[in-house]
Amino acid sequence: MIQIYFRISRMHGMLSVVRISLQGYFAFLTDKSFWCNP
């Protein structure tokens, strides 16, 4: 039971990290397009 809980929490943490990195990547892309096309 504890192992399953740790596995789920680890998966959730990875998903949140991926979501944050995707948000930062899209913000970087929009900044780049904004600077390229003012």
C-alpha positions, 0 to 999 in steps of 0.5 A: 500500500505504501509503495503504491502511494509513493509511486502515485505521488512520484508520478504526480510530481513528475506530471507537475514538473512537466506541466511547469516546464511546458508552461515556461517553454510556451512562455519562452516561445511567446516571448521569442515570437513577440520580440521577433515580430513587434 
